[in-house]
């Protein structure tokens, strides 16, 4: 990244963006844009997808900076890269979910769950705490991005891993007791 070794410049950019300076937003884009694009291009091998990743990356970065979620300006270069990697992973995950209907075996669409298992799962879900239920529904059923789940639950995105592991642990413990 250009000027990545210049945290003073990044600190000023972050401060200016938090004050609503659109010129600072443009400077941030100019500073990191090509790196984000080429990283996405190398991963996805598609100019259109790389451009989409670049747009989404800067949208999320600017939202995070404006909301004060960037822990330190010195972390800006790694925050840009990690955000880019996360968006590339999300895009790949979404692509894997989409498969042509002609390629699907109709028999795979309907495999009934044993009624005892279904009843046990329903009991477990009822015994979970409301926040755990909400998280598991949004994560596994709605397949929402972590940022949106955190926003809906009113927590910091960094806490999602902890909530996920606790909810799954509690789910397993309750399921084993039933």
N, C-alpha and C positions, 0 to 999 in steps of 0.2 A: 504494500500500500504506500502510496506517496505520502511523505511527511508523517508516517506512522510513528516515527521516533520523536515527534514534536508534540508532547502532551499539552504544552502551554497553548498551542494553536487549537487543539481539540477542546481544551477547557474553555477557551474563549468562544469557540463555535457553539458548544453546549449552552453556555450562559446566554449567548445572544439568541439562540433558538428558543430558550425558555422565556425570554423577554418578548418573543413574537417577531423577531427580525427575520423577514423573508429572505434577505440577502445572505444571511448566515445559513439558511436552509439550502439555498442554491450553492453556496460554497461547500457545504457538507456533501451534497450530491456530486459536485465537480471533483471533490477530493477522492471519493470512494467509488464512484459510479463504474468506472472501467474495470476495477478489480472485481466488483460484484458481478458484473456482466460476464467477464471471462471465466470466473469461477463457475457460474451457472452454466455457461456454454460448454465448459469442459465436462461437467457432470451430466448434462442433459442432451448434448449434441443437437440442439435445436435453437436457432436464433430467436424464434418467436417465444419459446418457453423461457429462454435466458432473459429476454426483455420483460416478460411477465414477472419473473423472479426479481429482477432489478426493481421494477415498480413496486411490487409488494414489499420488498425489503425496505425501501426508503419510506414507504407509508408507515410500516410498523416502527421503524427506528424513530421517525419524527413524532409519532404518537407517544412512544415511550419517553422520549426526551421531554416533550411538552408536559407529560403527566408526572415528570420527576422520577421515573422508574429506573433511570440509569444510575447505578450506584456511584460511579466516579467517572469523570471525563477521561481519565487515563485508560479506562477500559473500553473506550469507544471503538478502537480498531478491532478488538476481539469481539465486541458486541455486534459490530457490523458483519463480521465473518460468521459468527454463530447464528445470527438471524438468517443469513443467506443459506447456510447449511440446513437449518430447520425448514425453511420454505421449500428447498429442493427435496428434502425428505417427504414433506407433506404432499408435494406434487407427485412424487413417485408412488407414494401410498395410494393417492387418489386414482392414479392411472392403473394400478394393480386391481383396484376394486371394480373398475369398469371393464367388462368383458363382453364381447358381442353375444347376443342372444342365440345366434345360430351355432355358436361353439359350445353352448351349454347342454348338458344332458338333463332332460326333464326329470329323470329319476332323482337327481341330486337336489332338486328344489324341495322335495317333500320327504323328509325323514322324521316321522313323528317322535317326540320325546316320550319316553315312558311316563305314564301318568304319575307314578310314585316320585320320580325324579322331579317332574314339574311341580308337584305339590310341595316337595321339600324345598325347592328353590324359592317358591312363593313364600313359604314360612320364613326362610332365611331373610329374604328381602324385607318382609314386614318387621323383622327384629332388628334390622340395621338402623342406625341413627339417621334422621332425615337428611343430614348433610352427606353422609356416606351414600345413601340411596340416590340422592340428586347427582352426586359426582359420578357414580357408576353408570347411571342412566345417560348422562351427557357424554361420558367418555366412550362407553361401549355401544350404546344404542343409537344416540344421536350423532356420535363420532365428531363432536365439535373440537375445534383447535384448543389447545391448552389456554391460550390467551383469553378466549371467549368464556371458557369454563371458569377461569379465575375471576373474570369480571362478574359473571352471574352469581358466583358464590361469595363475592366481595372479599377475596383474599389475594395475596400476592402470588404471581405465577410460580415463583420458586417453591411455594409450599405444596403444589399439586402432587409432586412425587411422594411426599410424606403422606398426604391424604390418601393417595391411591394405594400405597403399600399398607397403610392401616386398614383401609376399607376391605382390601382383598384378604388380609390376614383375619380380620373379624368375620368376613364371609366364610372363609374356610373353617374357622373354629366353630361357628354356629352350625354349619352344614355337617360337620363331623359329629356333633352332639345329637343331631336329629336322627 
